[in-house]
């Protein structure tokens, strides 16, 4: 099966935690989106905000990697929150602002309302968009 390419939307602070521990979490820990991913798929992280539940904007692509294996697993963060995760091999890269890329990204259909493309928190994107973003981030796709 050919690789697929994804964008996961998460606050900057959450992306940094995932990078430091080698995992991805999506859509508030739901398993469904993560189960769509396969080993070798490309993943880009987009952070609209700097911190979860705060208003300071980030609006950057903040991390990039590949799905390490085919396992979706749970991790107990508290008695009330046991989110699902995927192991990610993160690639060293730069963070890049989204605004200069909006006009060139196919997955953003409504350029004047570009933020709506990210509203579901997990998006499959075309290979061309993945390559464009990863090149801008200084990584080889």
N, CA, C and O atoms as CSV, one atom per row, in Angstrom:
chain,resi,resn,atom,element,x,y,z
A,1,UNK,N,N,0.831,-1.187,0.000
A,1,UNK,CA,C,0.000,0.000,0.000
A,1,UNK,C,C,0.878,1.254,0.000
A,1,UNK,O,O,1.878,1.316,0.715
A,2,UNK,N,N,0.508,2.231,-0.787
A,2,UNK,CA,C,1.282,3.467,-0.874
A,2,UNK,C,C,1.118,4.310,0.381
A,2,UNK,O,O,0.113,4.220,1.086
A,3,UNK,N,N,2.132,5.136,0.644
A,3,UNK,CA,C,2.052,6.030,1.790
A,3,UNK,C,C,0.943,7.049,1.580
A,3,UNK,O,O,0.600,7.425,0.459
A,4,UNK,N,N,0.409,7.470,2.698
A,4,UNK,CA,C,-0.560,8.557,2.712
A,4,UNK,C,C,0.053,9.667,3.556
A,4,UNK,O,O,1.057,9.468,4.240
A,5,UNK,N,N,-0.569,10.833,3.493
A,5,UNK,CA,C,0.004,12.014,4.136
A,5,UNK,C,C,-1.077,12.721,4.934
A,5,UNK,O,O,-2.212,12.871,4.483
A,6,UNK,N,N,-0.700,13.151,6.124
A,6,UNK,CA,C,-1.667,13.674,7.086
A,6,UNK,C,C,-1.182,14.966,7.707
A,6,UNK,O,O,0.019,15.217,7.803
A,7,UNK,N,N,-2.148,15.789,8.131
A,7,UNK,CA,C,-1.869,16.930,9.000
A,7,UNK,C,C,-2.653,16.700,10.284
A,7,UNK,O,O,-3.858,16.450,10.261
A,8,UNK,N,N,-1.949,16.790,11.396
A,8,UNK,CA,C,-2.579,16.739,12.719
A,8,UNK,C,C,-2.510,18.143,13.297
A,8,UNK,O,O,-1.448,18.765,13.325
A,9,UNK,N,N,-3.651,18.634,13.756
A,9,UNK,CA,C,-3.732,19.958,14.358
A,9,UNK,C,C,-3.614,19.803,15.869
A,9,UNK,O,O,-4.390,19.082,16.496
A,10,UNK,N,N,-2.637,20.489,16.440
A,10,UNK,CA,C,-2.429,20.441,17.893
A,10,UNK,C,C,-1.704,21.708,18.319
A,10,UNK,O,O,-0.930,22.283,17.554
A,11,UNK,N,N,-1.962,22.131,19.537
A,11,UNK,CA,C,-1.282,23.325,20.042
A,11,UNK,C,C,0.234,23.082,20.072
A,11,UNK,O,O,0.700,21.947,20.176
A,12,UNK,N,N,0.974,24.171,19.980
A,12,UNK,CA,C,2.429,24.107,19.941
A,12,UNK,C,C,2.994,23.353,21.144
A,12,UNK,O,O,3.897,22.530,20.993
A,13,UNK,N,N,2.469,23.627,22.328
A,13,UNK,CA,C,2.984,22.948,23.516
A,13,UNK,C,C,2.740,21.444,23.455
A,13,UNK,O,O,3.584,20.665,23.898
A,14,UNK,N,N,1.607,21.028,22.916
A,14,UNK,CA,C,1.329,19.601,22.782
A,14,UNK,C,C,2.224,18.951,21.729
A,14,UNK,O,O,2.675,17.820,21.909
A,15,UNK,N,N,2.478,19.654,20.643
A,15,UNK,CA,C,3.379,19.116,19.618
A,15,UNK,C,C,4.781,18.926,20.196
A,15,UNK,O,O,5.428,17.913,19.934
A,16,UNK,N,N,5.246,19.890,20.975
A,16,UNK,CA,C,6.588,19.774,21.554
A,16,UNK,C,C,6.690,18.579,22.495
A,16,UNK,O,O,7.710,17.891,22.516
A,17,UNK,N,N,5.643,18.331,23.271
A,17,UNK,CA,C,5.636,17.154,24.158
A,17,UNK,C,C,5.677,15.873,23.328
A,17,UNK,O,O,6.421,14.946,23.648
A,18,UNK,N,N,4.875,15.823,22.258
A,18,UNK,CA,C,4.875,14.653,21.378
A,18,UNK,C,C,6.239,14.419,20.752
A,18,UNK,O,O,6.715,13.286,20.684
A,19,UNK,N,N,6.867,15.498,20.294
A,19,UNK,CA,C,8.210,15.381,19.700
A,19,UNK,C,C,9.208,14.822,20.706
A,19,UNK,O,O,9.997,13.936,20.379
A,20,UNK,N,N,9.172,15.339,21.926
A,20,UNK,CA,C,10.156,14.912,22.927
A,20,UNK,C,C,9.950,13.457,23.342
A,20,UNK,O,O,10.891,12.800,23.788
A,21,UNK,N,N,8.710,12.944,23.196
A,21,UNK,CA,C,8.427,11.577,23.620
A,21,UNK,C,C,8.135,10.627,22.457
A,21,UNK,O,O,7.893,9.440,22.676
A,22,UNK,N,N,8.155,11.143,21.208
A,22,UNK,CA,C,8.003,10.289,20.036
A,22,UNK,C,C,6.607,9.776,19.753
A,22,UNK,O,O,6.444,8.640,19.309
A,23,UNK,N,N,5.578,10.611,20.008
A,23,UNK,CA,C,4.213,10.162,19.751
A,23,UNK,C,C,3.371,11.260,19.122
A,23,UNK,O,O,3.726,12.438,19.149
A,24,UNK,N,N,2.246,10.843,18.555
A,24,UNK,CA,C,1.205,11.759,18.082
A,24,UNK,C,C,-0.091,11.388,18.753
A,24,UNK,O,O,-0.375,10.218,19.012
A,25,UNK,N,N,-0.871,12.413,19.027
A,25,UNK,CA,C,-2.206,12.271,19.583
A,25,UNK,C,C,-3.067,13.195,18.734
A,25,UNK,O,O,-2.611,14.278,18.369
A,26,UNK,N,N,-4.294,12.806,18.408
A,26,UNK,CA,C,-5.132,13.637,17.549
A,26,UNK,C,C,-6.546,13.710,18.087
A,26,UNK,O,O,-7.019,12.792,18.756
A,27,UNK,N,N,-7.205,14.799,17.791
A,27,UNK,CA,C,-8.641,14.946,18.083
A,27,UNK,C,C,-8.966,14.591,19.532
A,27,UNK,O,O,-9.871,13.801,19.801
A,28,UNK,N,N,-8.218,15.184,20.458
A,28,UNK,CA,C,-8.434,15.000,21.891
A,28,UNK,C,C,-8.339,13.535,22.310
A,28,UNK,O,O,-9.068,13.078,23.191
A,29,UNK,N,N,-7.422,12.803,21.660
A,29,UNK,CA,C,-7.148,11.431,22.072
A,29,UNK,C,C,-8.040,10.365,21.485
A,29,UNK,O,O,-7.999,9.217,21.929
A,30,UNK,N,N,-8.856,10.715,20.486
A,30,UNK,CA,C,-9.744,9.721,19.865
A,30,UNK,C,C,-8.935,8.735,19.011
A,30,UNK,O,O,-7.941,9.122,18.398
A,31,UNK,N,N,-9.355,7.470,18.971
A,31,UNK,CA,C,-8.597,6.469,18.218
A,31,UNK,C,C,-8.856,6.484,16.707
A,31,UNK,O,O,-7.968,6.132,15.931
A,32,UNK,N,N,-10.046,6.882,16.281
A,32,UNK,CA,C,-10.440,6.780,14.868
A,32,UNK,C,C,-9.463,7.376,13.886
A,32,UNK,O,O,-9.038,6.686,12.960
A,33,UNK,N,N,-9.085,8.645,14.052
A,33,UNK,CA,C,-8.148,9.224,13.087
A,33,UNK,C,C,-6.811,8.484,13.050
A,33,UNK,O,O,-6.256,8.253,11.976
A,34,UNK,N,N,-6.304,8.117,14.207
A,34,UNK,CA,C,-4.998,7.449,14.260
A,34,UNK,C,C,-5.037,6.078,13.591
A,34,UNK,O,O,-4.025,5.618,13.061
A,35,UNK,N,N,-6.186,5.430,13.611
A,35,UNK,CA,C,-6.325,4.106,12.978
A,35,UNK,C,C,-6.284,4.195,11.454
A,35,UNK,O,O,-6.054,3.185,10.789
A,36,UNK,N,N,-6.498,5.360,10.900
A,36,UNK,CA,C,-6.424,5.538,9.443
A,36,UNK,C,C,-4.975,5.561,8.954
A,36,UNK,O,O,-4.712,5.336,7.772
A,37,UNK,N,N,-4.051,5.829,9.850
A,37,UNK,CA,C,-2.641,5.936,9.500
A,37,UNK,C,C,-1.992,4.555,9.453
A,37,UNK,O,O,-2.417,3.625,10.138
A,38,UNK,N,N,-0.945,4.445,8.620
A,38,UNK,CA,C,-0.183,3.208,8.493
A,38,UNK,C,C,1.311,3.500,8.634
A,38,UNK,O,O,1.759,4.630,8.435
A,39,UNK,N,N,2.058,2.479,8.974
A,39,UNK,CA,C,3.515,2.595,9.062
A,39,UNK,C,C,4.056,3.225,7.780
A,39,UNK,O,O,3.685,2.819,6.678
A,40,UNK,N,N,4.927,4.210,7.927
A,40,UNK,CA,C,5.546,4.871,6.787
A,40,UNK,C,C,4.807,6.095,6.280
A,40,UNK,O,O,5.352,6.854,5.478
A,41,UNK,N,N,3.567,6.305,6.736
A,41,UNK,CA,C,2.826,7.503,6.326
A,41,UNK,C,C,3.541,8.750,6.841
A,41,UNK,O,O,4.161,8.734,7.904
A,42,UNK,N,N,3.443,9.828,6.067
A,42,UNK,CA,C,4.006,11.109,6.469
A,42,UNK,C,C,3.011,11.903,7.308
A,42,UNK,O,O,1.809,11.886,7.041
A,43,UNK,N,N,3.520,12.597,8.322
A,43,UNK,CA,C,2.671,13.387,9.220
A,43,UNK,C,C,3.300,14.763,9.420
A,43,UNK,O,O,4.483,14.885,9.739
A,44,UNK,N,N,2.481,15.792,9.225
A,44,UNK,CA,C,2.890,17.161,9.520
A,44,UNK,C,C,1.972,17.673,10.618
A,44,UNK,O,O,0.775,17.387,10.625
A,45,UNK,N,N,2.540,18.428,11.541
A,45,UNK,CA,C,1.768,18.991,12.641
A,45,UNK,C,C,1.589,20.477,12.413
A,45,UNK,O,O,2.549,21.205,12.160
A,46,UNK,N,N,0.334,20.917,12.509
A,46,UNK,CA,C,0.007,22.331,12.383
A,46,UNK,C,C,-0.484,22.829,13.734
A,46,UNK,O,O,-1.357,22.218,14.350
A,47,UNK,N,N,0.078,23.937,14.188
A,47,UNK,CA,C,-0.304,24.525,15.477
A,47,UNK,C,C,-0.919,25.894,15.245
A,47,UNK,O,O,-0.235,26.841,14.856
A,48,UNK,N,N,-2.215,25.985,15.488
A,48,UNK,CA,C,-2.873,27.286,15.361
A,48,UNK,C,C,-2.610,28.147,16.591
A,48,UNK,O,O,-2.544,29.372,16.491
A,49,UNK,N,N,-2.460,27.511,17.744
A,49,UNK,CA,C,-2.250,28.225,19.016
A,49,UNK,C,C,-0.951,27.771,19.675
A,49,UNK,O,O,-0.456,26.674,19.418
A,50,UNK,N,N,-0.419,28.627,20.517
A,50,UNK,CA,C,0.804,28.287,21.247
A,50,UNK,C,C,0.530,27.281,22.369
A,50,UNK,O,O,1.286,26.330,22.566
A,51,UNK,N,N,-0.572,27.511,23.101
A,51,UNK,CA,C,-0.899,26.629,24.215
A,51,UNK,C,C,-2.355,26.212,24.147
A,51,UNK,O,O,-3.224,26.992,23.758
A,52,UNK,N,N,-2.603,24.984,24.528
A,52,UNK,CA,C,-3.955,24.431,24.565
A,52,UNK,C,C,-4.871,25.304,25.425
A,52,UNK,O,O,-4.519,25.674,26.545
A,53,UNK,N,N,-6.037,25.623,24.893
A,53,UNK,CA,C,-7.068,26.410,25.563
A,53,UNK,C,C,-6.632,27.829,25.903
A,53,UNK,O,O,-7.175,28.438,26.825
A,54,UNK,N,N,-5.659,28.361,25.172
A,54,UNK,CA,C,-5.282,29.761,25.315
A,54,UNK,C,C,-5.356,30.423,23.947
A,54,UNK,O,O,-5.456,29.733,22.933
A,55,UNK,N,N,-5.310,31.739,23.905
A,55,UNK,CA,C,-5.585,32.445,22.653
A,55,UNK,C,C,-4.358,32.889,21.858
A,55,UNK,O,O,-4.509,33.314,20.713
A,56,UNK,N,N,-3.159,32.808,22.414
A,56,UNK,CA,C,-1.979,33.268,21.680
A,56,UNK,C,C,-1.787,32.428,20.415
A,56,UNK,O,O,-1.682,31.203,20.478
A,57,UNK,N,N,-1.743,33.108,19.271
A,57,UNK,CA,C,-1.638,32.424,17.978
A,57,UNK,C,C,-0.232,31.912,17.699
A,57,UNK,O,O,0.756,32.504,18.132
A,58,UNK,N,N,-0.159,30.818,16.980
A,58,UNK,CA,C,1.094,30.269,16.463
A,58,UNK,C,C,1.037,30.287,14.928
A,58,UNK,O,O,1.882,30.906,14.282
A,59,UNK,N,N,0.045,29.610,14.354
A,59,UNK,CA,C,-0.202,29.544,12.911
A,59,UNK,C,C,1.034,29.112,12.108
A,59,UNK,O,O,1.428,29.752,11.134
A,60,UNK,N,N,1.622,28.003,12.559
A,60,UNK,CA,C,2.802,27.451,11.890
A,60,UNK,C,C,2.681,25.937,11.761
A,60,UNK,O,O,1.977,25.284,12.530
A,61,UNK,N,N,3.381,25.399,10.775
A,61,UNK,CA,C,3.648,23.974,10.727
A,61,UNK,C,C,4.829,23.779,11.661
A,61,UNK,O,O,5.881,24.389,11.470
A,62,UNK,N,N,4.662,22.930,12.672
A,62,UNK,CA,C,5.620,22.904,13.781
A,62,UNK,C,C,6.416,21.610,13.928
A,62,UNK,O,O,7.377,21.569,14.696
A,63,UNK,N,N,6.042,20.568,13.217
A,63,UNK,CA,C,6.797,19.311,13.301
A,63,UNK,C,C,6.437,18.437,12.113
A,63,UNK,O,O,5.435,18.652,11.431
A,64,UNK,N,N,7.286,17.444,11.890
A,64,UNK,CA,C,7.159,16.573,10.732
A,64,UNK,C,C,7.752,15.220,11.080
A,64,UNK,O,O,8.762,15.139,11.780
A,65,UNK,N,N,7.123,14.155,10.589
A,65,UNK,CA,C,7.658,12.827,10.859
A,65,UNK,C,C,6.972,11.753,10.056
A,65,UNK,O,O,6.172,12.036,9.164
A,66,UNK,N,N,7.294,10.510,10.384
A,66,UNK,CA,C,6.661,9.357,9.744
A,66,UNK,C,C,6.120,8.433,10.834
A,66,UNK,O,O,6.650,8.372,11.944
A,67,UNK,N,N,5.067,7.728,10.492
A,67,UNK,CA,C,4.447,6.786,11.426
A,67,UNK,C,C,5.384,5.582,11.559
A,67,UNK,O,O,5.747,4.960,10.561
A,68,UNK,N,N,5.768,5.262,12.788
A,68,UNK,CA,C,6.767,4.226,13.051
A,68,UNK,C,C,6.245,2.802,12.851
A,68,UNK,O,O,6.954,1.955,12.307
A,69,UNK,N,N,5.005,2.533,13.287
A,69,UNK,CA,C,4.497,1.166,13.250
A,69,UNK,C,C,2.984,1.194,13.034
A,69,UNK,O,O,2.414,2.250,12.760
A,70,UNK,N,N,2.346,0.054,13.154
A,70,UNK,CA,C,0.900,-0.020,12.915
A,70,UNK,C,C,0.079,-0.098,14.198
A,70,UNK,O,O,-1.102,-0.443,14.150
A,71,UNK,N,N,0.677,0.215,15.332
A,71,UNK,CA,C,-0.027,0.093,16.611
A,71,UNK,C,C,-0.629,1.421,17.075
A,71,UNK,O,O,0.058,2.440,17.136
A,72,UNK,N,N,-1.901,1.389,17.393
A,72,UNK,CA,C,-2.565,2.487,18.102
A,72,UNK,C,C,-2.636,2.028,19.553
A,72,UNK,O,O,-3.134,0.938,19.833
A,73,UNK,N,N,-2.148,2.841,20.472
A,73,UNK,CA,C,-2.113,2.425,21.869
A,73,UNK,C,C,-2.668,3.516,22.773
A,73,UNK,O,O,-2.745,4.682,22.384
A,74,UNK,N,N,-3.053,3.126,23.981
A,74,UNK,CA,C,-3.553,4.080,24.956
A,74,UNK,C,C,-2.481,4.395,25.987
A,74,UNK,O,O,-1.623,3.569,26.297
A,75,UNK,N,N,-2.556,5.611,26.506
A,75,UNK,CA,C,-1.615,6.078,27.515
A,75,UNK,C,C,-2.404,6.789,28.613
A,75,UNK,O,O,-3.146,7.733,28.344
A,76,UNK,N,N,-2.237,6.332,29.840
A,76,UNK,CA,C,-2.985,6.914,30.956
A,76,UNK,C,C,-2.328,8.217,31.412
A,76,UNK,O,O,-1.249,8.218,32.005
A,77,UNK,N,N,-3.009,9.319,31.119
A,77,UNK,CA,C,-2.518,10.624,31.563
A,77,UNK,C,C,-3.087,10.985,32.929
A,77,UNK,O,O,-2.445,11.678,33.718
A,78,UNK,N,N,-4.303,10.507,33.199
A,78,UNK,CA,C,-4.948,10.708,34.505
A,78,UNK,C,C,-6.034,9.646,34.637
A,78,UNK,O,O,-6.273,8.880,33.704
A,79,UNK,N,N,-6.680,9.601,35.774
A,79,UNK,CA,C,-7.759,8.629,35.965
A,79,UNK,C,C,-8.902,8.862,34.979
A,79,UNK,O,O,-9.610,7.924,34.612
A,80,UNK,N,N,-9.081,10.101,34.554
A,80,UNK,CA,C,-10.191,10.460,33.676
A,80,UNK,C,C,-9.807,10.625,32.211
A,80,UNK,O,O,-10.677,10.866,31.375
A,81,UNK,N,N,-8.528,10.503,31.883
A,81,UNK,CA,C,-8.091,10.753,30.504
A,81,UNK,C,C,-7.029,9.731,30.093
A,81,UNK,O,O,-5.893,9.756,30.565
A,82,UNK,N,N,-7.443,8.834,29.198
A,82,UNK,CA,C,-6.552,7.786,28.685
A,82,UNK,C,C,-6.609,7.856,27.153
A,82,UNK,O,O,-7.304,7.062,26.520
A,83,UNK,N,N,-5.879,8.807,26.561
A,83,UNK,CA,C,-5.961,9.026,25.120
A,83,UNK,C,C,-5.237,7.948,24.314
A,83,UNK,O,O,-4.383,7.224,24.824
A,84,UNK,N,N,-5.610,7.871,23.043
A,84,UNK,CA,C,-4.940,6.993,22.093
A,84,UNK,C,C,-3.799,7.753,21.442
A,84,UNK,O,O,-3.874,8.967,21.253
A,85,UNK,N,N,-2.732,7.022,21.097
A,85,UNK,CA,C,-1.532,7.623,20.504
A,85,UNK,C,C,-0.973,6.732,19.404
A,85,UNK,O,O,-1.334,5.562,19.276
A,86,UNK,N,N,-0.075,7.326,18.608
A,86,UNK,CA,C,0.729,6.604,17.601
A,86,UNK,C,C,2.183,6.988,17.793
A,86,UNK,O,O,2.490,8.127,18.147
A,87,UNK,N,N,3.073,6.046,17.562
A,87,UNK,CA,C,4.508,6.326,17.615
A,87,UNK,C,C,4.924,7.003,16.305
A,87,UNK,O,O,4.561,6.559,15.216
A,88,UNK,N,N,5.686,8.078,16.437
A,88,UNK,CA,C,6.142,8.851,15.287
A,88,UNK,C,C,7.654,8.989,15.343
A,88,UNK,O,O,8.225,9.261,16.399
A,89,UNK,N,N,8.297,8.801,14.195
A,89,UNK,CA,C,9.719,9.117,14.061
A,89,UNK,C,C,9.795,10.545,13.528
A,89,UNK,O,O,9.558,10.792,12.345
A,90,UNK,N,N,10.125,11.474,14.412
A,90,UNK,CA,C,10.181,12.880,14.028
A,90,UNK,C,C,11.465,13.168,13.263
A,90,UNK,O,O,12.514,12.579,13.521
A,91,UNK,N,N,11.351,14.085,12.319
A,91,UNK,CA,C,12.466,14.500,11.474
A,91,UNK,C,C,12.870,15.905,11.900
A,91,UNK,O,O,12.016,16.767,12.109
A,92,UNK,N,N,14.153,16.127,12.027
A,92,UNK,CA,C,14.638,17.446,12.392
A,92,UNK,C,C,14.282,18.429,11.277
A,92,UNK,O,O,14.624,18.206,10.116
A,93,UNK,N,N,13.601,19.509,11.627
A,93,UNK,CA,C,13.178,20.487,10.619
A,93,UNK,C,C,12.876,21.816,11.292
A,93,UNK,O,O,12.841,21.928,12.517
A,94,UNK,N,N,12.661,22.819,10.449
A,94,UNK,CA,C,12.293,24.148,10.923
A,94,UNK,C,C,10.779,24.265,11.026
A,94,UNK,O,O,10.041,23.520,10.381
A,95,UNK,N,N,10.337,25.190,11.829
A,95,UNK,CA,C,8.915,25.548,11.866
A,95,UNK,C,C,8.696,26.602,10.786
A,95,UNK,O,O,9.551,27.462,10.571
A,96,UNK,N,N,7.551,26.535,10.105
A,96,UNK,CA,C,7.281,27.528,9.063
A,96,UNK,C,C,5.868,28.095,9.201
A,96,UNK,O,O,4.921,27.357,9.470
A,97,UNK,N,N,5.734,29.405,9.018
A,97,UNK,CA,C,4.409,30.023,9.063
A,97,UNK,C,C,3.547,29.531,7.896
A,97,UNK,O,O,4.050,29.289,6.799
A,98,UNK,N,N,2.265,29.390,8.144
A,98,UNK,CA,C,1.362,28.911,7.104
A,98,UNK,C,C,1.008,29.984,6.081
A,98,UNK,O,O,0.858,29.679,4.898
A,99,UNK,N,N,0.875,31.216,6.509
A,99,UNK,CA,C,0.348,32.254,5.615
A,99,UNK,C,C,1.050,32.345,4.257
A,99,UNK,O,O,0.356,32.468,3.248
A,100,UNK,N,N,2.380,32.292,4.172
A,100,UNK,CA,C,3.010,32.369,2.848
A,100,UNK,C,C,2.730,31.149,1.957
A,100,UNK,O,O,2.986,31.199,0.753
A,101,UNK,N,N,2.214,30.065,2.528
A,101,UNK,CA,C,1.979,28.835,1.769
A,101,UNK,C,C,0.529,28.633,1.340
A,101,UNK,O,O,0.255,27.788,0.489
A,102,UNK,N,N,-0.387,29.380,1.903
A,102,UNK,CA,C,-1.820,29.143,1.694
A,102,UNK,C,C,-2.190,29.050,0.215
A,102,UNK,O,O,-2.886,28.118,-0.188
A,103,UNK,N,N,-1.742,29.988,-0.585
A,103,UNK,CA,C,-2.117,30.015,-2.010
A,103,UNK,C,C,-1.599,28.797,-2.773
A,103,UNK,O,O,-2.153,28.441,-3.813
A,104,UNK,N,N,-0.555,28.160,-2.275
A,104,UNK,CA,C,0.072,27.038,-2.973
A,104,UNK,C,C,-0.405,25.667,-2.496
A,104,UNK,O,O,-0.058,24.652,-3.101
A,105,UNK,N,N,-1.192,25.621,-1.427
A,105,UNK,CA,C,-1.634,24.346,-0.862
A,105,UNK,C,C,-2.984,23.921,-1.441
A,105,UNK,O,O,-3.979,24.636,-1.318
A,106,UNK,N,N,-3.000,22.756,-2.069
A,106,UNK,CA,C,-4.222,22.233,-2.703
A,106,UNK,C,C,-5.305,21.892,-1.695
A,106,UNK,O,O,-6.488,22.076,-1.979
A,107,UNK,N,N,-4.923,21.395,-0.519
A,107,UNK,CA,C,-5.939,20.939,0.436
A,107,UNK,C,C,-6.715,22.095,1.060
A,107,UNK,O,O,-7.760,21.877,1.673
A,108,UNK,N,N,-6.225,23.303,0.915
A,108,UNK,CA,C,-6.958,24.480,1.387
A,108,UNK,C,C,-7.773,25.002,0.206
A,108,UNK,O,O,-7.251,25.686,-0.674
A,109,UNK,N,N,-9.041,24.670,0.206
A,109,UNK,CA,C,-9.922,25.004,-0.922
A,109,UNK,C,C,-10.345,26.467,-0.913
A,109,UNK,O,O,-10.339,27.119,-1.957
A,110,UNK,N,N,-10.711,26.986,0.248
A,110,UNK,CA,C,-11.188,28.368,0.367
A,110,UNK,C,C,-10.054,29.207,0.952
A,110,UNK,O,O,-9.900,29.292,2.171
A,111,UNK,N,N,-9.276,29.816,0.091
A,111,UNK,CA,C,-8.073,30.535,0.527
A,111,UNK,C,C,-8.394,31.699,1.473
A,111,UNK,O,O,-7.610,31.989,2.376
A,112,UNK,N,N,-9.527,32.364,1.277
A,112,UNK,CA,C,-9.870,33.497,2.140
A,112,UNK,C,C,-10.369,33.042,3.516
A,112,UNK,O,O,-10.400,33.832,4.460
A,113,UNK,N,N,-10.753,31.789,3.625
A,113,UNK,CA,C,-11.189,31.207,4.907
A,113,UNK,C,C,-10.350,29.952,5.190
A,113,UNK,O,O,-10.893,28.895,5.512
A,114,UNK,N,N,-9.053,30.078,5.068
A,114,UNK,CA,C,-8.140,28.944,5.124
A,114,UNK,C,C,-8.208,28.169,6.441
A,114,UNK,O,O,-7.942,26.967,6.461
A,115,UNK,N,N,-8.553,28.830,7.521
A,115,UNK,CA,C,-8.601,28.158,8.821
A,115,UNK,C,C,-9.620,27.032,8.884
A,115,UNK,O,O,-9.470,26.103,9.678
A,116,UNK,N,N,-10.660,27.106,8.050
A,116,UNK,CA,C,-11.676,26.054,8.081
A,116,UNK,C,C,-11.120,24.709,7.636
A,116,UNK,O,O,-11.677,23.669,7.987
A,117,UNK,N,N,-10.044,24.707,6.877
A,117,UNK,CA,C,-9.435,23.440,6.445
A,117,UNK,C,C,-8.942,22.615,7.636
A,117,UNK,O,O,-8.784,21.399,7.523
A,118,UNK,N,N,-8.701,23.261,8.761
A,118,UNK,CA,C,-8.134,22.599,9.932
A,118,UNK,C,C,-9.157,22.288,11.017
A,118,UNK,O,O,-8.790,21.791,12.082
A,119,UNK,N,N,-10.429,22.569,10.767
A,119,UNK,CA,C,-11.441,22.505,11.820
A,119,UNK,C,C,-11.656,21.117,12.402
A,119,UNK,O,O,-12.090,21.004,13.549
A,120,UNK,N,N,-11.369,20.059,11.657
A,120,UNK,CA,C,-11.603,18.711,12.187
A,120,UNK,C,C,-10.387,18.135,12.914
A,120,UNK,O,O,-10.489,17.085,13.549
A,121,UNK,N,N,-9.247,18.807,12.828
A,121,UNK,CA,C,-8.083,18.405,13.601
A,121,UNK,C,C,-7.221,17.301,12.999
A,121,UNK,O,O,-6.140,17.008,13.509
A,122,UNK,N,N,-7.694,16.693,11.924
A,122,UNK,CA,C,-6.962,15.586,11.298
A,122,UNK,C,C,-7.358,15.569,9.826
A,122,UNK,O,O,-8.532,15.396,9.500
A,123,UNK,N,N,-6.387,15.748,8.939
A,123,UNK,CA,C,-6.682,15.939,7.518
A,123,UNK,C,C,-5.750,15.087,6.676
A,123,UNK,O,O,-4.541,15.076,6.909
A,124,UNK,N,N,-6.297,14.373,5.701
A,124,UNK,CA,C,-5.436,13.726,4.719
A,124,UNK,C,C,-5.129,14.760,3.635
A,124,UNK,O,O,-6.029,15.448,3.152
A,125,UNK,N,N,-3.866,14.862,3.261
A,125,UNK,CA,C,-3.459,15.829,2.249
A,125,UNK,C,C,-2.765,15.115,1.091
A,125,UNK,O,O,-2.255,14.007,1.260
A,126,UNK,N,N,-2.743,15.752,-0.093
A,126,UNK,CA,C,-2.053,15.145,-1.225
A,126,UNK,C,C,-0.531,15.149,-1.030
A,126,UNK,O,O,0.021,15.982,-0.312
A,127,UNK,N,N,0.114,14.205,-1.682
A,127,UNK,CA,C,1.581,14.108,-1.622
A,127,UNK,C,C,2.253,15.429,-1.980
A,127,UNK,O,O,3.245,15.814,-1.361
A,128,UNK,N,N,1.712,16.121,-2.979
A,128,UNK,CA,C,2.307,17.386,-3.424
A,128,UNK,C,C,2.325,18.421,-2.295
A,128,UNK,O,O,3.303,19.150,-2.131
A,129,UNK,N,N,1.245,18.478,-1.524
A,129,UNK,CA,C,1.212,19.415,-0.399
A,129,UNK,C,C,2.198,18.995,0.685
A,129,UNK,O,O,2.875,19.838,1.273
A,130,UNK,N,N,2.278,17.692,0.950
A,130,UNK,CA,C,3.244,17.205,1.939
A,130,UNK,C,C,4.667,17.568,1.512
A,130,UNK,O,O,5.465,18.026,2.330
A,131,UNK,N,N,4.977,17.366,0.252
A,131,UNK,CA,C,6.327,17.683,-0.243
A,131,UNK,C,C,6.623,19.174,-0.174
A,131,UNK,O,O,7.730,19.574,0.186
A,132,UNK,N,N,5.634,19.997,-0.520
A,132,UNK,CA,C,5.824,21.443,-0.452
A,132,UNK,C,C,6.103,21.881,0.985
A,132,UNK,O,O,7.067,22.605,1.235
A,133,UNK,N,N,5.273,21.452,1.921
A,133,UNK,CA,C,5.437,21.846,3.315
A,133,UNK,C,C,6.755,21.322,3.876
A,133,UNK,O,O,7.485,22.061,4.537
A,134,UNK,N,N,7.062,20.056,3.618
A,134,UNK,CA,C,8.289,19.486,4.183
A,134,UNK,C,C,9.528,20.141,3.577
A,134,UNK,O,O,10.532,20.303,4.271
A,135,UNK,N,N,9.482,20.518,2.309
A,135,UNK,CA,C,10.600,21.246,1.699
A,135,UNK,C,C,10.771,22.598,2.353
A,135,UNK,O,O,11.891,23.009,2.659
A,136,UNK,N,N,9.659,23.299,2.572
A,136,UNK,CA,C,9.718,24.616,3.243
A,136,UNK,C,C,10.246,24.469,4.664
A,136,UNK,O,O,10.877,25.386,5.191
A,137,UNK,N,N,9.994,23.323,5.284
A,137,UNK,CA,C,10.462,23.075,6.647
A,137,UNK,C,C,11.934,22.638,6.675
A,137,UNK,O,O,12.517,22.457,7.744
A,138,UNK,N,N,12.517,22.473,5.499
A,138,UNK,CA,C,13.916,22.088,5.423
A,138,UNK,C,C,14.152,20.599,5.597
A,138,UNK,O,O,15.258,20.178,5.939
A,139,UNK,N,N,13.110,19.792,5.362
A,139,UNK,CA,C,13.227,18.336,5.480
A,139,UNK,C,C,13.008,17.722,4.106
A,139,UNK,O,O,12.368,18.324,3.245
A,140,UNK,N,N,13.529,16.545,3.907
A,140,UNK,CA,C,13.305,15.818,2.657
A,140,UNK,C,C,12.134,14.888,2.866
A,140,UNK,O,O,12.135,14.079,3.794
A,141,UNK,N,N,11.115,14.999,1.995
A,141,UNK,CA,C,9.920,14.160,2.130
A,141,UNK,C,C,10.182,12.750,1.688
A,141,UNK,O,O,9.283,11.911,1.736
